[in-house]
Amino acid sequence: MSESPLPPLAEHLTARSTAAAMRVQQEALQAARDHLRSLGFQELLPPLIGPVTDPGGRGAKALDVDFYGHRYKMMTSAILYKQASLRGFPKLFYIAPNVRVEPAETAGTGRHLVEFHQIDVEVAGATRAGAMGVAESLLTHVVDHVWRAVPETLTELGRDRESFAELLAGPFDQVTHHDAVAGLRSVGHDQNPDGEIDWAGEELLSHKAERPFFITGYPKGSRGFYDREDPDNPGQLRNFDLIAHGGFGELVSGSEREADYATIVTRMRESGENPAKYAWYLRAAREGIPGSAGFGMGVERLTRFLTGLDALWQVSAYPKLPGVATP
Amino acid sequence: MSESPLPPLAEHLTARSTAAAMRVQQEALQAARDHLRSLGFQELLPPLIGPVTDPGGRGAKALDVDFYGHRYKMMTSAILYKQASLRGFPKLFYIAPNVRVEPAETAGTGRHLVEFHQIDVEVAGATRAGAMGVAESLLTHVVDHVWRAVPETLTELGRDRESFAELLAGPFDQVTHHDAVAGLRSVGHDQNPDGEIDWAGEELLSHKAERPFFITGYPKGSRGFYDREDPDNPGQLRNFDLIAHGGFGELVSGSEREADYATIVTRMRESGENPAKYAWYLRAAREGIPGSAGFGMGVERLTRFLTGLDALWQVSAYPKLPGVATP
């Protein structure tokens, strides 16, 4: 077990900043629901466990459970279920609870929680640009709403409305992964051109920006098999992250999705996944999953960005840190 | 594995009745949130796993997970966390996902899902009557709202507004567990006077009623250690169920809670629970958990009642039946 920065739960739950963060989070989720419903989205309650979950691309593991003698996993994300639901619900979202077992040494980063939530959005027939548009309008609407609903809470937390002015003025900038890497390397940051933007690099970019911005086209190895490869740029994905300004880093990850059965199987094999594990999902893909694009916006990351609090555990009512045994 | 009444997931998700049920559920949850927030409640996102969970009183089991070498459980309900949060959040609610491993032979009842959700409400300083008042106003508000928001969906499902007229006229009737048992026995139903009202008995009472009604004062052995024993009627709990009319059965279970440290330990021992397992909760109780009352309203049971559909799996997007291996 690691050294924990967490206070005891009773102390955390009675802290003034926790009450403030929960007020902001409640308003943010209401605004998100209102906005997505106004765009014609249907909210569903996502599954918690299943025979497979998102294998992801960043090394976090899923928790196993014994479902009547079958080894099931708690959802690290419900992406596969989003895709499989599009025929019945072409514009859908979840407020999805997820569990990811991160390495214990990440407990002190302030950026890792084992339990967290995502506003998980998917749109049948949409392109990457369409999903980016929804993410941008969603963030803008949420920021606008919380400043109308609980301005005194944000001010008490030390937030300044001015630091959101550029965000509200929009539109958000876009940079390709290729150009972001080149920019980082030009200022002496040794960013790997074939991988995720590392945290130091992301923080650098995030601090330099005046408003959130998109990074597009991450390399294939860095993300899950469901992110669609760009037919015009093999090796690049038609995906995106949305990075907050002010040093708060990634708020959203999204992509166009791969919907072609044979390509999904190939991508699974390339990323080291055994297609046999994904029987129900591949059956659905063979019967026809619509092409789509979508994203997940981290609820705790969003709340941290809105409140300006330092660590993700400060904006979770029941925080669980990697490797730290707490309630 | 049992015989499953479930269609394949792709078929379920494209069924007309599933789309209708999800529309109704979305409106019901919006109405619940609006109503509870108008009463001054704060919504929190509940924990999914922890060192202990609600041991319940009905034989369903929790799923174990390995949390960095510690044996944690998925929440069967987050009741203990609700209580522990009251000092910071005196009126709080969750829309809580829960997992209960029910016996495989319950797969065909139409009343059991392994994954389900509760509108989980708790009020510091409230009495049983106070919690019953919140449950009654919540159900009334939800019914009123869905009939305003999606009347054509309810009508298409075969629901008749007239069958909710008595509910909307209120107030709900109340009967003690003692009198409910006596009534059932007088019509020849062999109800055990010292236990839960069994399903056949509950169904009988539910069919006879014209509007939802409360049953109060269940015997001590039938519920968890956190339901407060009635000081005026030892052996009886200061708890309640809210039973829907029309054969839909229980929608809500609630109670005044035990807040006295020594009494909690005694009640744990009486119900066969090892107090050592509940270290963090007992520490919180020793430091002072406020007296409270609250309840859980089953989201899928509520949606079934609103839509009139037969089985709980029809009103869950991703149904999991006891003993049935499905996505």
HADDOCK unambig.tbl for C-alpha pairs under 7 A between the chains (distance, minus, plus):
assign (segid A and resid 10 and name CA) (segid B and resid 84 and name CA) 6.95 0.50 0.50
assign (segid A and resid 10 and name CA) (segid B and resid 284 and name CA) 6.72 0.50 0.50
assign (segid A and resid 13 and name CA) (segid B and resid 85 and name CA) 6.13 0.50 0.50
assign (segid A and resid 13 and name CA) (segid B and resid 88 and name CA) 5.37 0.50 0.50
assign (segid A and resid 14 and name CA) (segid B and resid 87 and name CA) 6.39 0.50 0.50
assign (segid A and resid 14 and name CA) (segid B and resid 88 and name CA) 4.25 0.50 0.50
assign (segid A and resid 22 and name CA) (segid B and resid 44 and name CA) 6.94 0.50 0.50
assign (segid A and resid 26 and name CA) (segid B and resid 43 and name CA) 6.46 0.50 0.50
assign (segid A and resid 43 and name CA) (segid B and resid 26 and name CA) 6.46 0.50 0.50
assign (segid A and resid 44 and name CA) (segid B and resid 22 and name CA) 6.95 0.50 0.50
assign (segid A and resid 44 and name CA) (segid B and resid 317 and name CA) 6.87 0.50 0.50
assign (segid A and resid 47 and name CA) (segid B and resid 318 and name CA) 5.95 0.50 0.50
assign (segid A and resid 50 and name CA) (segid B and resid 327 and name CA) 5.47 0.50 0.50
assign (segid A and resid 51 and name CA) (segid B and resid 327 and name CA) 6.14 0.50 0.50
assign (segid A and resid 63 and name CA) (segid B and resid 65 and name CA) 6.36 0.50 0.50
assign (segid A and resid 63 and name CA) (segid B and resid 66 and name CA) 6.96 0.50 0.50
assign (segid A and resid 64 and name CA) (segid B and resid 65 and name CA) 6.30 0.50 0.50
assign (segid A and resid 65 and name CA) (segid B and resid 63 and name CA) 6.35 0.50 0.50
assign (segid A and resid 65 and name CA) (segid B and resid 64 and name CA) 6.30 0.50 0.50
assign (segid A and resid 65 and name CA) (segid B and resid 65 and name CA) 5.91 0.50 0.50
assign (segid A and resid 66 and name CA) (segid B and resid 63 and name CA) 6.96 0.50 0.50
assign (segid A and resid 68 and name CA) (segid B and resid 323 and name CA) 5.54 0.50 0.50
assign (segid A and resid 84 and name CA) (segid B and resid 10 and name CA) 6.96 0.50 0.50
assign (segid A and resid 85 and name CA) (segid B and resid 13 and name CA) 6.13 0.50 0.50
assign (segid A and resid 87 and name CA) (segid B and resid 14 and name CA) 6.40 0.50 0.50
assign (segid A and resid 88 and name CA) (segid B and resid 13 and name CA) 5.37 0.50 0.50
assign (segid A and resid 88 and name CA) (segid B and resid 14 and name CA) 4.25 0.50 0.50
assign (segid A and resid 280 and name CA) (segid B and resid 327 and name CA) 6.67 0.50 0.50
assign (segid A and resid 284 and name CA) (segid B and resid 10 and name CA) 6.71 0.50 0.50
assign (segid A and resid 317 and name CA) (segid B and resid 44 and name CA) 6.86 0.50 0.50
assign (segid A and resid 318 and name CA) (segid B and resid 47 and name CA) 5.94 0.50 0.50
assign (segid A and resid 323 and name CA) (segid B and resid 68 and name CA) 5.54 0.50 0.50
assign (segid A and resid 327 and name CA) (segid B and resid 50 and name CA) 5.47 0.50 0.50
assign (segid A and resid 327 and name CA) (segid B and resid 51 and name CA) 6.15 0.50 0.50
assign (segid A and resid 327 and name CA) (segid B and resid 280 and name CA) 6.68 0.50 0.50
